[in-house]
């Protein structure tokens, strides 16, 4: 059974940093039969959008333009944990952040969610200006 759970709820001030974590159990994280993992967010008034993903074969991170240079994705395969280090946060980063199994890189950019794995419950990030 696949389970995805995010953590790292935070209320921070603009310019501060926050690290999100996601444990995704029941999935292979490496190999050609494994899953790429990524982060999405839904900010107020907007649809859910991809933020970043990690392509497991080439071990390459991909980022949406609006987070390049500020956010860093990483993973601990042994712990089945995906991280998102967020630096220099702004009020526009306020929203609910989700991790998910994705198809990552190439034409898929910062990640397109796979349909065969569900969403986690998300974790709230609030940045005050």
Backbone as a printed PyTorch tensor [residue, N CA C, xyz], in Angstrom:
tensor([[[  0.8440,  -1.1760,   0.0000],
         [  0.0000,   0.0000,   0.0000],
         [  0.8950,   1.2470,   0.0000]],

        [[  0.5890,   2.1450,  -0.9010],
         [  1.3860,   3.3580,  -1.0210],
         [  0.8210,   4.4230,  -0.1050]],

        [[  1.7040,   5.0530,   0.6440],
         [  1.3030,   6.1590,   1.5030],
         [  2.2650,   7.3220,   1.2910]],

        [[  1.7010,   8.5050,   1.2090],
         [  2.4780,   9.7230,   1.0450],
         [  2.0990,  10.6780,   2.1550]],

        [[  3.0970,  11.1770,   2.8770],
         [  2.8020,  12.0640,   3.9920],
         [  3.8260,  13.1730,   4.0480]],

        [[  3.3460,  14.4160,   4.0050],
         [  4.2190,  15.5700,   4.0640],
         [  4.2730,  16.1070,   5.4870]],

        [[  5.3520,  16.8000,   5.8000],
         [  5.4700,  17.4640,   7.0890],
         [  6.3360,  18.6980,   6.9210]],

        [[  6.2720,  19.5760,   7.9220],
         [  7.0550,  20.7970,   7.8550],
         [  6.2030,  22.0340,   7.8720]],

        [[  5.0430,  21.9310,   8.5430],
         [  4.1510,  23.0910,   8.6610],
         [  4.9170,  24.2570,   9.2280]],

        [[  4.7580,  25.4230,   8.5950],
         [  5.5240,  26.5450,   9.0720],
         [  4.8560,  27.8840,   8.8700]],

        [[  5.0500,  28.7610,   9.8380],
         [  4.6820,  30.1670,   9.7260],
         [  5.9690,  30.9370,   9.8990]],

        [[  6.4310,  31.5270,   8.8050],
         [  7.7170,  32.2050,   8.8380],
         [  7.5710,  33.6010,   8.2610]],

        [[  8.5960,  34.3840,   8.4520],
         [  8.6160,  35.7360,   7.8850],
         [  9.3170,  35.7110,   6.5280]],

        [[  9.0050,  36.6720,   5.7270],
         [  9.6580,  36.7940,   4.4220],
         [ 11.1710,  36.8510,   4.6050]],

        [[ 11.8560,  36.1210,   3.7480],
         [ 13.3060,  36.0600,   3.8150],
         [ 13.8320,  34.8820,   4.6180]],

        [[ 12.9580,  34.2410,   5.3700],
         [ 13.3630,  33.0990,   6.1760],
         [ 13.3970,  31.8330,   5.3260]],

        [[ 13.8110,  30.7250,   5.9770],
         [ 13.9190,  29.4340,   5.3170],
         [ 13.0520,  28.4000,   6.0190]],

        [[ 12.7140,  27.3530,   5.2820],
         [ 11.9070,  26.2620,   5.8280],
         [ 12.2240,  25.0040,   5.0340]],

        [[ 12.2720,  23.8650,   5.6930],
         [ 12.4860,  22.6100,   4.9910],
         [ 11.2610,  21.7150,   5.1550]],

        [[ 10.7470,  21.2620,   4.0500],
         [  9.6340,  20.3270,   4.0440],
         [ 10.1610,  18.9140,   3.8550]],

        [[  9.4440,  17.9600,   4.4210],
         [  9.7900,  16.5480,   4.2690],
         [  8.5810,  15.7780,   3.7890]],

        [[  8.8330,  14.7070,   3.1010],
         [  7.7550,  13.8440,   2.6190],
         [  8.2300,  12.4090,   2.6830]],

        [[  7.4880,  11.5790,   3.3490],
         [  7.7850,  10.1490,   3.3810],
         [  6.7990,   9.4520,   2.4510]],

        [[  7.3140,   8.7320,   1.4890],
         [  6.4650,   7.9940,   0.5500],
         [  6.8420,   6.5270,   0.6400]],

        [[  6.0540,   5.7740,   1.3370],
         [  6.3340,   4.3590,   1.5210],
         [  5.5590,   3.5480,   0.4960]],

        [[  6.0310,   2.3370,   0.2720],
         [  5.3590,   1.4640,  -0.6770],
         [  5.7620,   1.6850,  -2.1170]],

        [[  6.7640,   2.5150,  -2.3510],
         [  7.2450,   2.8010,  -3.7010],
         [  8.7220,   2.4840,  -3.7920]],

        [[  9.1470,   2.0390,  -4.9890],
         [ 10.5740,   1.9530,  -5.2430],
         [ 11.0710,   3.3350,  -5.6430]],

        [[ 12.2140,   3.7220,  -5.1370],
         [ 12.7190,   5.0670,  -5.3920],
         [ 13.8660,   5.0610,  -6.3900]],

        [[ 14.3090,   3.8920,  -6.8050],
         [ 15.4090,   3.8210,  -7.7460],
         [ 15.1210,   2.7630,  -8.8000]],

        [[ 15.9400,   2.7670,  -9.8260],
         [ 15.8080,   1.7500, -10.8490],
         [ 14.7600,   2.0910, -11.8760]],

        [[ 14.7640,   1.3320, -12.9470],
         [ 13.8610,   1.6200, -14.0480],
         [ 12.4080,   1.3020, -13.7180]],

        [[ 12.1910,   0.5290, -12.6830],
         [ 10.8130,   0.2770, -12.2570],
         [ 10.4420,   1.1110, -11.0410]],

        [[ 11.2410,   2.1300, -10.7430],
         [ 10.9700,   2.9920,  -9.6070],
         [ 10.1740,   4.2250,  -9.9870]],

        [[ 10.0430,   5.1270,  -9.0310],
         [  9.2360,   6.3280,  -9.2200],
         [ 10.0870,   7.5770,  -8.9870]],

        [[  9.9250,   8.5470,  -9.8780],
         [ 10.4120,   9.8830,  -9.5860],
         [  9.4640,  10.5200,  -8.5780]],

        [[ 10.0040,  11.4420,  -7.7660],
         [  9.1810,  12.1370,  -6.7790],
         [  9.3210,  13.6400,  -6.9690]],

        [[  8.2750,  14.3500,  -6.6280],
         [  8.3170,  15.7930,  -6.8100],
         [  7.4220,  16.5230,  -5.8270]],

        [[  7.5430,  17.8310,  -5.8520],
         [  6.7470,  18.7170,  -5.0050],
         [  5.8340,  19.5840,  -5.8630]],

        [[  4.6370,  19.7970,  -5.3490],
         [  3.6690,  20.6970,  -5.9490],
         [  3.2210,  21.6830,  -4.8770]],

        [[  2.5560,  22.7240,  -5.3050],
         [  1.9550,  23.6330,  -4.3370],
         [  0.6790,  24.2250,  -4.9110]],

        [[ -0.1760,  24.6140,  -4.0060],
         [ -1.3880,  25.3420,  -4.3860],
         [ -1.4400,  26.6060,  -3.5560]],

        [[ -1.2580,  27.7220,  -4.2180],
         [ -1.2910,  29.0140,  -3.5530],
         [ -2.6870,  29.6110,  -3.7000]],

        [[ -3.0610,  30.5400,  -2.8200],
         [ -4.4250,  31.0830,  -2.8350],
         [ -4.8420,  31.6300,  -4.2010]],

        [[ -5.9810,  31.1520,  -4.6670],
         [ -6.5290,  31.6410,  -5.9200],
         [ -5.9430,  31.0120,  -7.1630]],

        [[ -5.0260,  30.0710,  -6.9930],
         [ -4.3780,  29.4530,  -8.1440],
         [ -4.5610,  27.9490,  -8.1380]],

        [[ -4.3660,  27.3520,  -9.2900],
         [ -4.4180,  25.8980,  -9.3770],
         [ -3.1030,  25.3020,  -8.8680]],

        [[ -3.1770,  24.0300,  -8.5410],
         [ -1.9770,  23.3340,  -8.0920],
         [ -0.9380,  23.3310,  -9.2100]],

        [[  0.3030,  23.5940,  -8.8400],
         [  1.3630,  23.6870,  -9.8300],
         [  2.5840,  22.9230,  -9.3630]],

        [[  3.3750,  22.4770, -10.3230],
         [  4.5970,  21.7610,  -9.9880],
         [  5.6670,  22.7470,  -9.5320]],

        [[  6.4450,  22.3340,  -8.5720],
         [  7.5090,  23.1590,  -8.0000],
         [  8.8800,  22.5950,  -8.3530]],

        [[  9.0490,  21.2910,  -8.1140],
         [ 10.3530,  20.6830,  -8.3340],
         [ 10.1960,  19.1720,  -8.3560]],

        [[ 11.1010,  18.5070,  -9.0360],
         [ 11.0990,  17.0430,  -9.0130],
         [ 12.5320,  16.5560,  -9.1290]],

        [[ 12.7070,  15.2750,  -8.7980],
         [ 14.0320,  14.6530,  -8.8610],
         [ 13.9330,  13.4450,  -9.7720]],

        [[ 14.6820,  13.4870, -10.8640],
         [ 14.6860,  12.3950, -11.8320],
         [ 15.6670,  11.3420, -11.3390]],

        [[ 15.1390,  10.1320, -11.0960],
         [ 15.9100,   9.1340, -10.3600],
         [ 16.9930,   8.4670, -11.1970]],

        [[ 16.8370,   8.3740, -12.5150],
         [ 17.8150,   7.6710, -13.3500],
         [ 19.0580,   8.5290, -13.5440]],

        [[ 18.8480,   9.7790, -13.9800],
         [ 19.9640,  10.7010, -14.1630],
         [ 20.3450,  11.4090, -12.8720]],

        [[ 19.5220,  11.2220, -11.8400],
         [ 19.7320,  11.8920, -10.5530],
         [ 19.8570,  13.3920, -10.7530]],

        [[ 18.8760,  13.9310, -11.4440],
         [ 18.8690,  15.3500, -11.7940],
         [ 17.6350,  16.0230, -11.2110]],

        [[ 17.8250,  17.1710, -10.5490],
         [ 16.6690,  17.9340, -10.0780],
         [ 16.1540,  18.8720, -11.1640]],

        [[ 14.8770,  19.1170, -11.1400],
         [ 14.2450,  20.0800, -12.0400],
         [ 13.4080,  21.0340, -11.1930]],

        [[ 13.3730,  22.3000, -11.6230],
         [ 12.6940,  23.3260, -10.8450],
         [ 11.8210,  24.1860, -11.7490]],

        [[ 10.6970,  24.6180, -11.1740],
         [  9.9160,  25.6460, -11.8340],
         [ 10.6990,  26.9560, -11.7930]],

        [[ 10.4750,  27.7990, -12.7880],
         [ 11.2470,  29.0380, -12.8760],
         [ 11.1110,  29.8890, -11.6220]],

        [[  9.9410,  29.8900, -11.0300],
         [  9.7030,  30.8090,  -9.9200],
         [ 10.4060,  30.3930,  -8.6250]],

        [[ 11.0470,  29.2190,  -8.5960],
         [ 11.7770,  28.8220,  -7.3910],
         [ 13.2590,  28.5910,  -7.6490]],

        [[ 13.6780,  28.7070,  -8.8890],
         [ 15.0870,  28.4710,  -9.1900],
         [ 15.9720,  29.4200,  -8.4020]],

        [[ 17.0070,  28.8380,  -7.8040],
         [ 17.9430,  29.6160,  -7.0110],
         [ 17.5190,  29.7930,  -5.5680]],

        [[ 16.2690,  29.4430,  -5.2460],
         [ 15.7830,  29.5920,  -3.8670],
         [ 15.4720,  28.2480,  -3.2180]],

        [[ 14.9440,  27.3150,  -3.9760],
         [ 14.5260,  26.0160,  -3.4400],
         [ 15.4920,  24.9350,  -3.9130]],

        [[ 15.6950,  23.9340,  -3.0580],
         [ 16.5330,  22.7960,  -3.4030],
         [ 15.8170,  21.5100,  -3.0260]],

        [[ 15.6900,  20.6210,  -3.9810],
         [ 15.0760,  19.3210,  -3.7190],
         [ 16.1680,  18.3000,  -3.4660]],

        [[ 15.9090,  17.3970,  -2.5520],
         [ 16.8530,  16.3170,  -2.2830],
         [ 16.0760,  15.1170,  -1.7750]],

        [[ 16.7510,  14.0180,  -1.6450],
         [ 16.0560,  12.8170,  -1.1780],
         [ 17.0080,  11.9230,  -0.4070]],

        [[ 16.4320,  11.1240,   0.4630],
         [ 17.1520,  10.0760,   1.1660],
         [ 16.4390,   8.7810,   0.8040]],

        [[ 17.0170,   8.0460,  -0.1190],
         [ 16.3430,   6.8570,  -0.6410],
         [ 16.1400,   5.8220,   0.4470]],

        [[ 17.1270,   5.6540,   1.3150],
         [ 17.0240,   4.6520,   2.3730],
         [ 15.8660,   4.9490,   3.3110]],

        [[ 15.5710,   6.2310,   3.4950],
         [ 14.4840,   6.6230,   4.3910],
         [ 13.1820,   6.8890,   3.6310]],

        [[ 13.2180,   6.7070,   2.3170],
         [ 12.0380,   6.9930,   1.4820],
         [ 11.5120,   8.4020,   1.7530]],

        [[ 12.4320,   9.3290,   1.8930],
         [ 12.0670,  10.6930,   2.2590],
         [ 12.5530,  11.6790,   1.2080]],

        [[ 11.6490,  12.5600,   0.8290],
         [ 11.9300,  13.6380,  -0.1120],
         [ 11.9160,  14.9420,   0.6690]],

        [[ 12.8530,  15.8260,   0.3520],
         [ 12.9510,  17.1040,   1.0480],
         [ 12.8110,  18.2530,   0.0610]],

        [[ 12.3570,  19.3830,   0.5880],
         [ 12.3710,  20.6220,  -0.1720],
         [ 12.8790,  21.7110,   0.7480]],

        [[ 14.1020,  22.1460,   0.5140],
         [ 14.6820,  23.2470,   1.2640],
         [ 14.2700,  24.5360,   0.5790]],

        [[ 13.5750,  25.3900,   1.3090],
         [ 13.0640,  26.6310,   0.7410],
         [ 13.7400,  27.8080,   1.4230]],

        [[ 14.4710,  28.5880,   0.6630],
         [ 15.1820,  29.7450,   1.1910],
         [ 14.5890,  31.0310,   0.6220]],

        [[ 14.8570,  32.1260,   1.3240],
         [ 14.4110,  33.4370,   0.8670],
         [ 12.9250,  33.4200,   0.4960]],

        [[ 12.1300,  32.9250,   1.4230],
         [ 10.7030,  32.8050,   1.1650],
         [ 10.0400,  34.1750,   1.0380]],

        [[  9.0300,  34.2240,   0.2140],
         [  8.2360,  35.4390,   0.0470],
         [  6.7740,  35.1150,   0.3310]],

        [[  5.9700,  36.1470,   0.4680],
         [  4.5410,  35.9550,   0.7280],
         [  3.8860,  35.1650,  -0.4010]],

        [[  4.4200,  35.2720,  -1.6170],
         [  3.8620,  34.5510,  -2.7570],
         [  4.0840,  33.0460,  -2.6690]],

        [[  4.9490,  32.6170,  -1.7500],
         [  5.1790,  31.1830,  -1.5500],
         [  4.1670,  30.5760,  -0.5880]],

        [[  3.3210,  31.3870,   0.0030],
         [  2.2920,  30.8850,   0.9040],
         [  1.3530,  29.9510,   0.1770]],

        [[  1.1030,  28.7960,   0.7930],
         [  0.1960,  27.8460,   0.1750],
         [  0.3250,  26.4770,   0.8080]],

        [[ -0.3390,  25.5170,   0.2140],
         [ -0.2540,  24.1360,   0.6610],
         [  0.6720,  23.3870,  -0.2720]],

        [[  1.6220,  22.6970,   0.2930],
         [  2.6370,  21.9880,  -0.4740],
         [  2.3830,  20.4810,  -0.3880]],

        [[  2.4970,  19.8360,  -1.5330],
         [  2.2410,  18.4100,  -1.6450],
         [  3.4340,  17.7280,  -2.3020]],

        [[  3.7050,  16.5110,  -1.8930],
         [  4.6400,  15.7250,  -2.6820],
         [  3.8640,  14.6210,  -3.3850]],

        [[  4.4360,  14.1120,  -4.4370],
         [  3.7330,  13.1220,  -5.2410],
         [  4.7180,  12.3620,  -6.1110]],

        [[  4.2960,  11.1990,  -6.5260],
         [  5.0430,  10.4660,  -7.5400],
         [  4.7740,  11.1310,  -8.8910]],

        [[  5.8260,  11.3550,  -9.6460],
         [  5.7060,  12.1310, -10.8660],
         [  6.4910,  11.4890, -11.9960]],

        [[  6.2570,  12.0250, -13.1720],
         [  7.1650,  11.8320, -14.2920],
         [  7.9400,  13.1340, -14.3790]],

        [[  9.2630,  13.0390, -14.3870],
         [ 10.1010,  14.2130, -14.1510],
         [ 11.0770,  14.4440, -15.2920]],

        [[ 11.2780,  15.7210, -15.5870],
         [ 12.2910,  16.1140, -16.5340],
         [ 11.8410,  16.0420, -17.9780]],

        [[ 12.7280,  16.4550, -18.8730],
         [ 12.4150,  16.4670, -20.2950],
         [ 11.1740,  17.3000, -20.5580]],

        [[ 10.2750,  16.7520, -21.3730],
         [  9.0250,  17.4630, -21.6730],
         [  8.1480,  17.6300, -20.4540]],

        [[  8.4140,  16.9300, -19.3810],
         [  7.5900,  16.9950, -18.1780],
         [  8.0920,  18.0340, -17.1940]],

        [[  9.2140,  18.6440, -17.4690],
         [  9.7010,  19.7460, -16.6770],
         [  9.8460,  19.4160, -15.2080]],

        [[  9.2390,  20.2790, -14.3740],
         [  9.3350,  20.1280, -12.9220],
         [  8.3800,  19.0850, -12.3780]],

        [[  7.7720,  18.3120, -13.2470],
         [  6.9960,  17.1650, -12.8070],
         [  5.5370,  17.1870, -13.1900]],

        [[  5.0750,  16.0470, -13.6450],
         [  3.6600,  15.8110, -13.8970],
         [  3.2620,  14.6270, -13.0430]],

        [[  2.2350,  14.8030, -12.2550],
         [  1.8520,  13.7600, -11.3030],
         [  1.4120,  12.4980, -12.0230]],

        [[  1.8720,  11.3660, -11.4830],
         [  1.4170,  10.0820, -11.9780],
         [  0.0200,   9.8050, -11.4520]],

        [[ -0.7810,   9.1600, -12.2840],
         [ -2.1610,   8.8910, -11.9040],
         [ -2.2810,   7.6690, -11.0000]],

        [[ -1.2520,   6.8500, -10.9290],
         [ -1.3740,   5.5970, -10.1850],
         [ -1.0020,   5.7180,  -8.7150]],

        [[ -0.6190,   6.9140,  -8.2830],
         [ -0.3130,   7.1510,  -6.8700],
         [ -1.0610,   8.4030,  -6.4250]],

        [[ -1.7130,   8.3320,  -5.2720],
         [ -2.5200,   9.4460,  -4.8160],
         [ -1.7060,  10.5700,  -4.1780]],

        [[ -2.4100,  11.6430,  -3.8400],
         [ -1.8010,  12.7700,  -3.1610],
         [ -1.6890,  12.5000,  -1.6650]],

        [[ -0.7000,  13.1450,  -1.0360],
         [ -0.6930,  13.2190,   0.4100],
         [ -1.6690,  14.2920,   0.8570]],

        [[ -1.7150,  14.5240,   2.1630],
         [ -2.6770,  15.4970,   2.6840],
         [ -2.1740,  16.9260,   2.5310]],

        [[ -0.8900,  17.0790,   2.2160],
         [ -0.3090,  18.4060,   2.0530],
         [  0.1300,  18.9950,   3.3740]],

        [[  0.9660,  20.0080,   3.2740],
         [  1.4320,  20.7020,   4.4610],
         [  1.3820,  22.2070,   4.1910]],

        [[  0.9380,  22.9710,   5.1500],
         [  0.6990,  24.3970,   4.9680],
         [  1.9560,  25.1990,   5.2520]],

        [[  2.2530,  26.1020,   4.3460],
         [  3.3510,  27.0460,   4.5250],
         [  2.7600,  28.4520,   4.4560]],

        [[  3.0310,  29.2480,   5.4750],
         [  2.5470,  30.6240,   5.5030],
         [  3.7190,  31.5580,   5.6990]],

        [[  3.8500,  32.5120,   4.8010],
         [  4.9550,  33.4630,   4.8560],
         [  4.3700,  34.8540,   5.0240]],

        [[  4.7480,  35.5030,   6.1010],
         [  4.2480,  36.8510,   6.3470],
         [  5.2420,  37.8710,   5.8080]],

        [[  4.6920,  38.9060,   5.2220],
         [  5.5640,  39.9300,   4.6140],
         [  5.8640,  41.0400,   5.6020]]])
